[in-house]
Amino acid sequence: MDAALVGLLQQTVSVASATTTNLYGETSHGTATELAARVEPRVTQIRKADGAVVPSKAYVYLDGDASITTQSQITLPDGTTPVILAVEKHTDETGAVDHTKVVV
């Protein structure tokens, strides 16, 4: 990510990767990692992978190719743990992942 944009990552989020899913569909998560982020409140409509249209709460921007999926757990600076609706990897002109956008 461009150095000027990295300066915008003034908040911290915690991300815990999914480890297992039990027979009831409940997902367990590993140890959380703190990441610098920019959290922008943004209410929009988003279409999930299953076709359902749901409202989003915010966009979370992370530097580089962050290890996060829709099965991960994210804790925002306000202490909430919203459902991750989508994860987008954005590339730079060389094809490398520049930043990751998480829609919650």
N, CA and C atoms as an extended XYZ file, in Angstrom:
312
Properties=species:S:1:pos:R:3:atomname:S:1:resname:S:1:resid:I:1 pbc="F F F"
N         0.849       -1.169        0.000 N   MET     1
C         0.000        0.000        0.000 CA  MET     1
C         0.893        1.228        0.000 C   MET     1
N         0.491        2.229       -0.721 N   ASP     2
C         1.231        3.478       -0.791 CA  ASP     2
C         1.429        4.051        0.606 C   ASP     2
N         2.608        4.606        0.867 N   ALA     3
C         2.941        5.132        2.200 CA  ALA     3
C         1.939        6.171        2.679 C   ALA     3
N         1.436        7.013        1.781 N   ALA     4
C         0.456        8.023        2.174 CA  ALA     4
C        -0.843        7.369        2.634 C   ALA     4
N        -1.196        6.259        1.999 N   LEU     5
C        -2.418        5.560        2.386 CA  LEU     5
C        -2.233        4.771        3.679 C   LEU     5
N        -1.040        4.236        3.896 N   VAL     6
C        -0.765        3.517        5.142 CA  VAL     6
C        -0.988        4.448        6.328 C   VAL     6
N        -0.710        5.735        6.150 N   GLY     7
C        -0.934        6.710        7.212 CA  GLY     7
C        -2.395        6.851        7.604 C   GLY     7
N        -3.303        6.389        6.755 N   LEU     8
C        -4.741        6.442        7.074 CA  LEU     8
C        -5.184        5.284        7.970 C   LEU     8
N        -4.322        4.295        8.150 N   LEU     9
C        -4.672        3.122        8.966 CA  LEU     9
C        -4.453        3.462       10.442 C   LEU     9
N        -5.328        4.271       10.991 N   GLN    10
C        -5.183        4.796       12.350 CA  GLN    10
C        -5.932        3.996       13.406 C   GLN    10
N        -6.653        2.951       13.003 N   GLN    11
C        -7.424        2.151       13.947 CA  GLN    11
C        -6.842        0.738       14.004 C   GLN    11
N        -7.305       -0.029       14.968 N   THR    12
C        -6.848       -1.409       15.117 CA  THR    12
C        -8.049       -2.332       15.162 C   THR    12
N        -7.979       -3.427       14.402 N   VAL    13
C        -8.988       -4.469       14.456 CA  VAL    13
C        -8.297       -5.770       14.837 C   VAL    13
N        -9.055       -6.686       15.387 N   SER    14
C        -8.535       -8.018       15.711 CA  SER    14
C        -9.168       -9.013       14.744 C   SER    14
N        -8.343       -9.897       14.181 N   VAL    15
C        -8.827      -10.899       13.241 CA  VAL    15
C        -8.403      -12.274       13.745 C   VAL    15
N        -9.387      -13.176       13.856 N   ALA    16
C        -9.126      -14.552       14.256 CA  ALA    16
C        -9.574      -15.472       13.129 C   ALA    16
N        -8.676      -16.317       12.665 N   SER    17
C        -8.995      -17.241       11.575 CA  SER    17
C        -9.887      -18.366       12.067 C   SER    17
N       -10.756      -18.840       11.185 N   ALA    18
C       -11.613      -19.977       11.499 CA  ALA    18
C       -10.749      -21.228       11.597 C   ALA    18
N       -11.019      -22.064       12.595 N   THR    19
C       -10.239      -23.288       12.748 CA  THR    19
C       -11.072      -24.525       12.433 C   THR    19
N       -12.241      -24.649       13.031 N   THR    20
C       -13.096      -25.812       12.796 CA  THR    20
C       -14.566      -25.400       12.809 C   THR    20
N       -15.395      -26.265       12.237 N   THR    21
C       -16.847      -26.090       12.280 CA  THR    21
C       -17.437      -27.383       12.808 C   THR    21
N       -18.298      -27.265       13.836 N   ASN    22
C       -18.875      -28.476       14.418 CA  ASN    22
C       -20.117      -28.929       13.644 C   ASN    22
N       -20.767      -29.985       14.112 N   LEU    23
C       -21.927      -30.552       13.429 CA  LEU    23
C       -23.116      -29.595       13.394 C   LEU    23
N       -23.126      -28.596       14.255 N   TYR    24
C       -24.224      -27.637       14.306 CA  TYR    24
C       -23.929      -26.400       13.456 C   TYR    24
N       -22.805      -26.393       12.745 N   GLY    25
C       -22.439      -25.272       11.897 CA  GLY    25
C       -21.782      -24.128       12.640 C   GLY    25
N       -21.410      -24.344       13.906 N   GLU    26
C       -20.760      -23.306       14.700 CA  GLU    26
C       -19.252      -23.349       14.439 C   GLU    26
N       -18.685      -22.195       14.135 N   THR    27
C       -17.269      -22.110       13.798 CA  THR    27
C       -16.444      -21.710       15.017 C   THR    27
N       -15.332      -22.408       15.228 N   SER    28
C       -14.373      -22.040       16.269 CA  SER    28
C       -13.274      -21.221       15.613 C   SER    28
N       -12.695      -20.306       16.391 N   HIS    29
C       -11.656      -19.428       15.863 CA  HIS    29
C       -10.393      -19.545       16.691 C   HIS    29
N        -9.266      -19.314       16.040 N   GLY    30
C        -7.970      -19.361       16.710 CA  GLY    30
C        -7.683      -18.058       17.428 C   GLY    30
N        -6.430      -17.869       17.752 N   THR    31
C        -5.982      -16.668       18.443 CA  THR    31
C        -6.064      -15.470       17.507 C   THR    31
N        -6.572      -14.370       18.025 N   ALA    32
C        -6.732      -13.159       17.215 CA  ALA    32
C        -5.403      -12.427       17.036 C   ALA    32
N        -5.261      -11.801       15.882 N   THR    33
C        -4.111      -10.976       15.551 CA  THR    33
C        -4.596       -9.550       15.363 C   THR    33
N        -3.869       -8.590       15.933 N   GLU    34
C        -4.249       -7.183       15.768 CA  GLU    34
C        -3.615       -6.636       14.495 C   GLU    34
N        -4.423       -5.907       13.724 N   LEU    35
C        -3.963       -5.326       12.467 CA  LEU    35
C        -4.341       -3.852       12.405 C   LEU    35
N        -3.465       -3.051       11.815 N   ALA    36
C        -3.785       -1.647       11.573 CA  ALA    36
C        -4.847       -1.602       10.487 C   ALA    36
N        -5.820       -0.710       10.661 N   ALA    37
C        -6.946       -0.675        9.728 CA  ALA    37
C        -7.526        0.723        9.609 C   ALA    37
N        -8.345        0.875        8.591 N   ARG    38
C        -9.190        2.058        8.449 CA  ARG    38
C       -10.613        1.518        8.379 C   ARG    38
N       -11.438        1.921        9.338 N   VAL    39
C       -12.830        1.475        9.389 CA  VAL    39
C       -13.705        2.645        8.966 C   VAL    39
N       -14.422        2.467        7.872 N   GLU    40
C       -15.315        3.506        7.364 CA  GLU    40
C       -16.755        3.027        7.491 C   GLU    40
N       -17.541        3.645        8.379 N   PRO    41
C       -18.956        3.277        8.454 CA  PRO    41
C       -19.602        3.492        7.078 C   PRO    41
N       -20.252        2.484        6.579 N   ARG    42
C       -20.865        2.594        5.258 CA  ARG    42
C       -22.025        1.606        5.177 C   ARG    42
N       -23.229        2.121        5.149 N   VAL    43
C       -24.407        1.278        5.017 CA  VAL    43
C       -24.756        1.183        3.538 C   VAL    43
N       -24.595       -0.006        2.995 N   THR    44
C       -24.924       -0.286        1.599 CA  THR    44
C       -25.591       -1.650        1.533 C   THR    44
N       -26.107       -1.969        0.394 N   GLN    45
C       -26.658       -3.305        0.160 CA  GLN    45
C       -25.583       -4.130       -0.534 C   GLN    45
N       -25.380       -5.356       -0.067 N   ILE    46
C       -24.376       -6.224       -0.676 CA  ILE    46
C       -24.998       -7.589       -0.937 C   ILE    46
N       -24.629       -8.180       -2.054 N   ARG    47
C       -25.122       -9.514       -2.397 CA  ARG    47
C       -24.075      -10.530       -1.948 C   ARG    47
N       -24.467      -11.418       -1.052 N   LYS    48
C       -23.561      -12.446       -0.552 CA  LYS    48
C       -23.405      -13.547       -1.598 C   LYS    48
N       -22.476      -14.455       -1.360 N   ALA    49
C       -22.199      -15.553       -2.285 CA  ALA    49
C       -23.431      -16.429       -2.519 C   ALA    49
N       -24.318      -16.517       -1.517 N   ASP    50
C       -25.516      -17.353       -1.665 CA  ASP    50
C       -26.663      -16.617       -2.365 C   ASP    50
N       -26.426      -15.361       -2.788 N   GLY    51
C       -27.431      -14.601       -3.510 CA  GLY    51
C       -28.283      -13.688       -2.644 C   GLY    51
N       -28.194      -13.839       -1.330 N   ALA    52
C       -28.980      -13.000       -0.422 CA  ALA    52
C       -28.438      -11.572       -0.430 C   ALA    52
N       -29.344      -10.596       -0.395 N   VAL    53
C       -28.957       -9.193       -0.331 CA  VAL    53
C       -29.133       -8.730        1.110 C   VAL    53
N       -28.027       -8.221        1.703 N   VAL    54
C       -28.045       -7.807        3.112 CA  VAL    54
C       -27.386       -6.440        3.248 C   VAL    54
N       -27.707       -5.700        4.316 N   PRO    55
C       -27.056       -4.400        4.504 CA  PRO    55
C       -25.676       -4.569        5.130 C   PRO    55
N       -24.741       -3.728        4.700 N   SER    56
C       -23.418       -3.728        5.324 CA  SER    56
C       -23.388       -2.656        6.400 C   SER    56
N       -22.423       -2.779        7.320 N   LYS    57
C       -22.254       -1.816        8.408 CA  LYS    57
C       -21.064       -0.894        8.136 C   LYS    57
N       -20.000       -1.482        7.580 N   ALA    58
C       -18.772       -0.717        7.376 CA  ALA    58
C       -17.862       -1.424        6.378 C   ALA    58
N       -16.894       -0.647        5.862 N   TYR    59
C       -15.798       -1.187        5.074 CA  TYR    59
C       -14.559       -1.086        5.952 C   TYR    59
N       -13.773       -2.157        5.975 N   VAL    60
C       -12.531       -2.174        6.740 CA  VAL    60
C       -11.395       -2.383        5.749 C   VAL    60
N       -10.455       -1.448        5.717 N   TYR    61
C        -9.312       -1.528        4.811 CA  TYR    61
C        -8.083       -1.976        5.588 C   TYR    61
N        -7.384       -3.003        5.060 N   LEU    62
C        -6.180       -3.554        5.674 CA  LEU    62
C        -5.043       -3.488        4.660 C   LEU    62
N        -3.835       -3.286        5.129 N   ASP    63
C        -2.667       -3.202        4.257 CA  ASP    63
C        -2.305       -4.577        3.723 C   ASP    63
N        -1.996       -4.656        2.444 N   GLY    64
C        -1.476       -5.875        1.835 CA  GLY    64
C        -2.479       -7.008        1.749 C   GLY    64
N        -1.935       -8.203        1.637 N   ASP    65
C        -2.722       -9.418        1.473 CA  ASP    65
C        -3.033      -10.010        2.849 C   ASP    65
N        -3.969       -9.405        3.559 N   ALA    66
C        -4.310       -9.847        4.912 CA  ALA    66
C        -4.930      -11.241        4.871 C   ALA    66
N        -4.569      -12.045        5.849 N   SER    67
C        -5.089      -13.403        5.945 CA  SER    67
C        -6.457      -13.364        6.631 C   SER    67
N        -7.509      -13.202        5.824 N   ILE    68
C        -8.867      -13.101        6.346 CA  ILE    68
C        -9.832      -13.642        5.300 C   ILE    68
N       -10.853      -14.354        5.758 N   THR    69
C       -11.896      -14.891        4.880 CA  THR    69
C       -13.250      -14.544        5.495 C   THR    69
N       -14.311      -14.905        4.804 N   THR    70
C       -15.651      -14.654        5.341 CA  THR    70
C       -15.947      -15.543        6.549 C   THR    70
N       -15.135      -16.557        6.783 N   GLN    71
C       -15.296      -17.433        7.947 CA  GLN    71
C       -14.523      -16.929        9.164 C   GLN    71
N       -13.641      -15.951        8.961 N   SER    72
C       -12.867      -15.381       10.066 CA  SER    72
C       -13.774      -14.566       10.975 C   SER    72
N       -13.231      -14.187       12.120 N   GLN    73
C       -13.953      -13.316       13.056 CA  GLN    73
C       -13.172      -12.016       13.175 C   GLN    73
N       -13.868      -10.896       13.016 N   ILE    74
C       -13.228       -9.592       13.116 CA  ILE    74
C       -13.864       -8.822       14.265 C   ILE    74
N       -13.016       -8.190       15.059 N   THR    75
C       -13.491       -7.338       16.146 CA  THR    75
C       -13.106       -5.910       15.797 C   THR    75
N       -14.118       -5.051       15.684 N   LEU    76
C       -13.907       -3.661       15.313 CA  LEU    76
C       -13.464       -2.840       16.521 C   LEU    76
N       -12.969       -1.608       16.300 N   PRO    77
C       -12.513       -0.773       17.414 CA  PRO    77
C       -13.590       -0.519       18.478 C   PRO    77
N       -14.877       -0.566       18.097 N   ASP    78
C       -15.939       -0.344       19.081 CA  ASP    78
C       -16.287       -1.601       19.874 C   ASP    78
N       -15.553       -2.710       19.626 N   GLY    79
C       -15.753       -3.943       20.374 CA  GLY    79
C       -16.764       -4.902       19.760 C   GLY    79
N       -17.436       -4.514       18.683 N   THR    80
C       -18.410       -5.399       18.049 CA  THR    80
C       -17.714       -6.414       17.161 C   THR    80
N       -18.372       -7.545       16.947 N   THR    81
C       -17.852       -8.598       16.075 CA  THR    81
C       -18.905       -8.909       15.000 C   THR    81
N       -19.003       -8.047       13.989 N   PRO    82
C       -20.007       -8.264       12.953 CA  PRO    82
C       -19.642       -9.430       12.038 C   PRO    82
N       -20.629       -9.913       11.317 N   VAL    83
C       -20.412      -10.964       10.330 CA  VAL    83
C       -19.649      -10.367        9.150 C   VAL    83
N       -18.662      -11.097        8.660 N   ILE    84
C       -17.921      -10.659        7.478 CA  ILE    84
C       -18.732      -11.071        6.250 C   ILE    84
N       -19.175      -10.082        5.485 N   LEU    85
C       -20.019      -10.330        4.325 CA  LEU    85
C       -19.211      -10.606        3.063 C   LEU    85
N       -18.061       -9.940        2.925 N   ALA    86
C       -17.229      -10.122        1.729 CA  ALA    86
C       -15.797       -9.704        2.025 C   ALA    86
N       -14.864      -10.305        1.304 N   VAL    87
C       -13.449       -9.947        1.382 CA  VAL    87
C       -12.976       -9.736       -0.051 C   VAL    87
N       -12.410       -8.554       -0.308 N   GLU    88
C       -11.925       -8.221       -1.647 CA  GLU    88
C       -10.431       -7.921       -1.587 C   GLU    88
N        -9.681       -8.533       -2.484 N   LYS    89
C        -8.244       -8.277       -2.603 CA  LYS    89
C        -8.042       -7.332       -3.786 C   LYS    89
N        -7.428       -6.181       -3.557 N   HIS    90
C        -7.188       -5.199       -4.614 CA  HIS    90
C        -5.705       -5.188       -4.966 C   HIS    90
N        -5.406       -5.286       -6.257 N   THR    91
C        -4.018       -5.375       -6.704 CA  THR    91
C        -3.504       -4.028       -7.206 C   THR    91
N        -2.174       -3.918       -7.223 N   ASP    92
C        -1.545       -2.710       -7.767 CA  ASP    92
C        -1.178       -2.966       -9.235 C   ASP    92
N        -0.434       -2.041       -9.832 N   GLU    93
C        -0.099       -2.149      -11.250 CA  GLU    93
C         0.811       -3.325      -11.570 C   GLU    93
N         1.473       -3.913      -10.549 N   THR    94
C         2.345       -5.063      -10.790 CA  THR    94
C         1.614       -6.391      -10.624 C   THR    94
N         0.376       -6.330      -10.134 N   GLY    95
C        -0.397       -7.545       -9.911 CA  GLY    95
C        -0.328       -8.052       -8.482 C   GLY    95
N         0.494       -7.421       -7.640 N   ALA    96
C         0.589       -7.809       -6.230 CA  ALA    96
C        -0.606       -7.233       -5.465 C   ALA    96
N        -1.019       -7.922       -4.409 N   VAL    97
C        -2.131       -7.425       -3.601 CA  VAL    97
C        -1.681       -6.178       -2.848 C   VAL    97
N        -2.357       -5.064       -3.095 N   ASP    98
C        -2.037       -3.773       -2.488 CA  ASP    98
C        -2.728       -3.630       -1.135 C   ASP    98
N        -4.019       -3.947       -1.109 N   HIS    99
C        -4.773       -3.854        0.143 CA  HIS    99
C        -5.962       -4.806        0.098 C   HIS    99
N        -6.502       -5.072        1.257 N   THR   100
C        -7.653       -5.943        1.407 CA  THR   100
C        -8.810       -5.136        1.951 C   THR   100
N        -9.976       -5.247        1.311 N   LYS   101
C       -11.186       -4.569        1.774 CA  LYS   101
C       -12.122       -5.619        2.344 C   LYS   101
N       -12.544       -5.429        3.576 N   VAL   102
C       -13.457       -6.346        4.248 CA  VAL   102
C       -14.779       -5.618        4.423 C   VAL   102
N       -15.866       -6.231        3.972 N   VAL   103
C       -17.190       -5.638        4.110 CA  VAL   103
C       -17.894       -6.353        5.262 C   VAL   103
N       -18.292       -5.561        6.258 N   VAL   104
C       -19.000       -6.127        7.430 CA  VAL   104
C       -20.357       -5.480        7.577 C   VAL   104
